[in-house]
Amino acid sequence: MIRMRIAVRTLGCKVNQVESDALVGMLAALEPEVVALEEGADLVVINTCSVTTTAEATARKEIRRARRANPDAFVVVTGCYAELAPEQVAELGADAVVPNRSKAELPRVILEHFGLPTDPITTPPNEFWGAGERGLYTDRVRAFLKIQDGCNAGCAYCIIPRTRGRERHRGWRSVLGEAETLAAAGYRELVLTGVRLGSYAGHPRGVAGLLEELVALGVPLRLSSIEPEDTGPELLEVIGRHAPFVRPHLHLSLQTGADRLLALMGRRYDAAYYRQLVAAARERIPGFALTTDVIAGLPSETEDEHRATLDFLREVGPSRVHAFTYTPRPGTRAARLPQVSHATRKRRTHELITLAAELAEERVRPLLGRRTTVLVERVRSGVAYGHTPDYYEAELSGEGLAAGREVEVVVEAADGYTLRARSTLRVNFS
């Protein structure tokens, strides 16, 4: 059996990361050597994103780069861009294009190309790719655990339902089994993820019930991005009761603070609901932190509505705001609506980014001089890096720092979203 050198490039969301890990796990029987894209690979796999036109441009750039750096490699492109534009992907130099709906076929496509038997590889007989097939990377501290895929919401600006399909939900016992494997392998934090995480219906009590099943494993838990309308009182109560073991952080995508635009874009909440949700989270979850997304220049957005979004962000006070410039996605309802000029969209994005920096500074100021904990994810040249329970990035100094340790620190300074801190002692959750 040949020793295969493989390079895997993952773009976009955490769900893509889980699925890339799943592929490497499925190929583990070949004992592949995982290398960087520029190190000369026999196989290159690019897992693409298409959530924005910028993401698609990045995907095209990576495909071209992979082809130039590895002229003799078998280049396989998968993911959302491969689902949306397979002909374009093939023209860019891909040898095989595997859309999302066929991701479970990736191992077979690869092995057949190299003339290898497919017997060592068991391709799952279902469409829920990324449910336990992953390889176990002992040098990783945090594992992303996929519990849901697809989206039924159909927001007017979003292409994801076309690229990911209808919602599918993984049974909670299957999730628990993989979580037990990951805990036994030494992972120090599990992050539940999905395309529409809060819609999860694989447990009778949804995400809240699943969290309570997982708490007993003794590994800290975190939720990735979740929709505001899917975040109910029971979930807040479970997070609050188990915080900081269940991390006290929620990423609740706002998109806009203007009610007319929320309705026009098909969002299922209004500003009043979002405001009440954040207030309830702060009341019920000790140390709660909010992060969010906003989109500048949605179709027909007026200057007053843009100002309403700025004012609303000041009111709810997130610790981090991801600001995106709206770009029309062909095939979406929003693309057929009256568009804001490109120059106006860019100017509004700049104003949102400026405000985001101000809000970050306001949120971080009270943390200076205080103690918190950090899960160390990596150590380079004597400096450790990780995240706090409320999802601040942290750069640490001190003695005895090692990946996988949960350490108590004193925050000494901040640079944007990154805390500078000194470790004091190790924290043991068990």
Beta strands, then each sheet from edge to edge (+ up, - down):
strand 1: 5-10
strand 2: 33-34
strand 3: 43-48
strand 4: 74-79
strand 5: 96-99
strand 6: 142-149
strand 7: 168-169
strand 8: 189-194
strand 9: 221-223
strand 10: 249-251
strand 11: 289-296
strand 12: 320-325
strand 13: 371-380
strand 14: 383-387
strand 15: 393-397
strand 16: 406-415
strand 17: 418-426
sheet 1: 2+ 1+ 3+ 4+ 5+
sheet 2: 7+ 6- 8- 9-
sheet 3: 10+ 11+ 12+
sheet 4: 13+ 14- 15+ 17+ 16- 13+
end
